[in-house]
Amino acid sequence: MTSNYRPLPQTSPLDEDVEERSKTKSLDFKHLKQRSNLPLLLVILILILFVSLSLNVLLIPRSSPKAGCDCSPKTPVTAWNDLEPLYSPAQDAVRYERRVFTQLGVRTKYHGPPTNETDEAWDSLYNMGISRITSSEAALLPNRTESIPEEEGVSVISLDVFHQLHCLNNIRQALWPERYGVPELIPSLIKGDPTPFDHVDHCVNILRENIMCNADVTPDVWQWDEDKQMSFPRFDVVHTCRNWEAIIDWAKARQMNYVWDMSIHVGHEHDHRPPIG
């Protein structure tokens, strides 16, 4: 007799369907769980990236100029903060160089007491006088200046650095009245002001304004002095300076070699920007 016995399947189609649904449900749950964590993971990654970048900015050492390199900038290195530098006809003469200032206590030819030699040294710093510029250069100035009657198409300026040196020399001379005399007061230059004009006082304020305007941020340092057994200030530090000879050459090339008659008003040959100040 042939047996019709067949082994029962371990799982029924129904069981397989239930199991498949269970797996699918489990996968869906894991997928949903992973998706629900995505915003949190994204935030964590962004925070890690931000912290990493911040640490790089703070911890990476600033590069310093290599020894022996030509570190002099070809153009002024200045953060203008959207403020453009004012035009000067002498700006093309500006060259930068490194210069070490005089050591504290060391005397130069500009130090007193005054002699004929010191007077000559001081006078030579600013005896270039008035400079001649073209009318086209004058048109670019932020403040208007006068044309001169002696030459057509020529206007007059002087570089402020020479006025500053004149003022410094004026103060120097005031320290030695036995040689230069006591500074005299003159009538006020301001209409209606009864206060006499004090040239030395004017010069002190001019130098104050220029020192604060240029605000040299070169660090002066303190170094240990074995002889004094103390930390002592050093002012003989390296500065970034404008080359003095180049500015002198510019002024000498445009020096006015005749007497300008300031009592004649020529007027202006050009449309000019509104005056500043």
C-alpha positions in Angstrom: 0.0 0.0 0.0 1.5 3.3 -1.1 1.7 5.8 1.7 0.4 9.3 1.0 2.2 10.7 3.9 4.0 14.0 3.3 5.9 15.9 5.9 4.1 19.0 7.1 5.9 22.2 6.2 7.7 23.9 9.1 5.9 27.1 8.3 2.7 27.9 6.6 2.2 30.5 3.9 0.4 32.5 6.6 3.4 32.2 8.9 5.7 33.2 6.2 3.6 36.2 5.5 3.5 37.2 9.2 7.3 36.7 9.5 7.9 38.8 6.3 5.7 41.6 7.6 7.5 41.4 10.9 10.9 41.8 9.2 9.6 44.6 7.1 8.2 46.3 10.1 11.4 45.9 11.9 13.4 47.3 9.0 11.0 50.2 8.7 11.3 51.0 12.4 15.1 51.0 12.2 15.0 53.2 9.1 12.6 55.6 10.8 14.8 55.6 13.9 17.9 56.4 11.7 16.0 59.2 10.0 14.9 60.7 13.2 18.5 60.9 14.3 19.7 62.8 11.2 19.0 66.3 12.4 20.9 65.7 15.7 23.8 64.1 13.8 23.9 67.1 11.4 24.0 69.6 14.3 26.8 67.6 16.0 28.8 67.5 12.8 28.4 71.3 12.3 29.5 72.0 15.8 32.6 69.8 15.4 33.5 71.5 12.2 33.0 75.0 13.8 35.1 74.1 16.8 37.8 72.7 14.6 38.0 75.8 12.4 38.1 78.0 15.4 40.9 76.1 16.9 42.9 76.3 13.7 42.5 80.1 13.5 43.5 80.5 17.2 46.4 78.0 17.4 48.1 78.2 14.0 51.1 80.6 14.5 51.2 83.7 12.4 53.8 83.6 9.7 56.8 85.9 10.2 59.2 87.3 7.6 62.1 85.0 6.8 65.6 86.2 7.5 67.2 87.9 4.6 64.0 88.4 2.6 63.0 91.7 1.0 60.2 92.6 3.4 59.8 96.2 2.4 56.2 96.6 1.0 56.0 98.2 -2.4 52.8 100.0 -1.4 51.5 101.2 2.0 50.2 98.3 4.0 47.2 99.8 5.7 43.8 98.6 6.7 41.8 101.6 5.4 38.4 100.2 6.5 36.7 101.7 3.4 38.5 105.0 3.9 40.7 105.8 0.9 44.0 107.5 1.5 44.1 111.2 0.5 45.9 112.1 -2.7 49.4 113.7 -2.5 51.5 114.7 -5.5 54.4 113.2 -3.6 52.8 109.8 -3.0 54.8 108.2 -5.9 58.0 109.1 -4.1 57.2 107.1 -1.1 59.5 104.1 -0.5 59.5 102.0 2.6 62.5 100.8 4.5 63.5 99.3 7.9 65.3 101.7 10.2 66.6 101.3 13.8 66.1 104.3 16.0 68.8 105.9 18.1 69.7 104.1 21.4 68.7 105.9 24.6 71.6 108.1 25.7 73.4 108.2 22.4 73.9 111.7 21.1 73.5 112.7 17.4 74.3 115.9 15.5 70.8 117.1 16.3 71.3 117.0 20.1 72.1 120.2 22.1 73.6 122.4 23.4 73.2 124.4 20.2 76.2 125.2 18.0 76.5 126.4 14.4 76.8 122.8 13.4 73.6 121.7 15.1 71.8 124.8 13.6 72.9 123.8 10.1 71.9 120.2 10.7 68.4 121.2 11.8 68.0 123.8 9.0 69.0 121.3 6.3 66.0 119.1 7.3 63.4 121.4 6.0 65.0 124.2 3.9 63.4 122.9 0.7 60.8 125.7 0.9 57.6 125.7 -1.1 56.9 123.1 -3.8 55.5 123.7 -7.3 52.9 121.4 -8.7 50.9 121.4 -11.9 47.3 122.5 -12.2 46.2 118.9 -12.9 47.9 117.7 -9.7 46.3 120.6 -7.8 42.8 119.5 -9.1 43.2 116.2 -7.3 44.0 117.7 -3.9 41.4 117.2 -1.2 41.8 120.9 -0.3 42.1 123.8 -2.8 45.4 125.6 -3.1 46.5 128.8 -4.9 47.9 129.2 -8.4 50.9 131.5 -8.6 51.2 134.5 -10.9 54.9 133.9 -11.8 54.2 130.7 -13.7 51.1 129.7 -15.7 49.6 126.4 -14.9 51.5 126.0 -11.6 50.1 125.9 -8.1 51.8 125.9 -4.7 52.0 123.4 -1.8 54.4 122.4 1.0 54.7 118.9 2.4 53.5 118.8 6.0 56.6 116.9 7.2 58.6 120.1 6.6 56.2 122.1 8.7 56.5 119.6 11.5 60.3 119.7 11.4 60.2 123.5 11.4 57.9 123.4 14.5 60.2 120.9 16.3 63.2 123.1 15.6 61.2 126.1 16.9 60.6 124.3 20.2 64.3 123.3 20.3 65.3 127.0 20.0 62.8 128.0 22.7 64.8 125.8 25.1 67.9 128.0 24.5 66.8 131.7 24.9 70.3 132.8 25.6 71.2 131.9 22.0 68.0 132.4 20.1 66.2 135.0 22.3 62.9 134.7 24.1 60.0 133.7 21.9 57.7 136.7 21.2 53.9 136.7 21.0 52.2 138.3 18.0 48.6 139.5 17.6 46.0 136.8 17.2 45.5 135.2 13.8 41.8 134.6 14.5 39.5 137.6 13.9 37.9 138.7 17.2 40.2 136.6 19.4 42.1 138.7 21.9 44.6 135.9 22.7 48.0 136.6 21.3 49.5 134.0 19.0 52.2 131.9 20.6 54.3 130.3 17.9 55.8 127.7 20.3 52.4 126.8 21.7 51.1 126.3 18.2 54.1 124.1 17.3 53.5 121.9 20.4 49.9 121.3 19.3 50.8 120.7 15.7 53.3 117.9 16.7 50.7 116.5 19.1 48.1 116.3 16.3 50.6 114.6 13.9 51.9 112.1 16.4 48.3 111.1 17.3 47.3 111.0 13.6 50.2 108.8 12.5 50.1 106.7 15.8 53.2 104.7 15.4 52.4 101.2 16.8 56.0 99.9 16.7 56.5 98.0 19.9 59.2 99.4 22.3 60.7 96.7 24.4 62.2 96.1 27.8 65.4 94.1 28.1 67.5 92.9 31.0 70.5 95.2 31.7 73.3 93.4 33.6 75.0 96.7 34.6 71.8 98.2 36.0 70.5 94.8 37.2 67.0 95.7 36.0 64.8 95.6 33.0 65.4 98.7 30.9 63.5 100.2 28.0 64.9 100.0 24.6 63.9 102.6 22.0 66.5 101.5 19.5 64.0 99.1 17.8 63.4 98.6 14.2 60.7 100.7 12.5 59.0 100.6 9.1 59.8 104.1 7.7 59.4 106.1 4.6 62.7 106.6 2.9 63.7 110.2 3.8 66.1 110.7 0.8 63.3 109.9 -1.7 61.0 112.5 -0.2 63.8 115.1 -0.1 64.6 114.4 -3.8 61.0 114.9 -4.7 60.8 118.3 -2.9 64.1 119.5 -4.3 63.0 118.7 -7.9 59.9 120.9 -7.4 61.5 123.6 -5.3 60.4 127.2 -6.0 63.5 129.1 -6.9 62.0 132.6 -7.0 60.0 134.8 -4.6 56.2 134.1 -4.8 54.1 137.3 -4.5 51.4 136.1 -2.2 49.5 139.4 -2.4 48.3 138.6 -6.0 45.2 136.4 -6.2 45.3 134.4 -9.5 42.2 132.2 -8.9 41.7 128.6 -10.0 42.2 127.2 -13.4 40.2 124.0 -12.7 37.0 122.7 -11.1 38.0 121.6 -7.6 36.6 119.1 -5.1 34.7 120.7 -2.2 37.2 121.7 0.5 37.7 119.4 3.5 37.7 120.7 7.0 
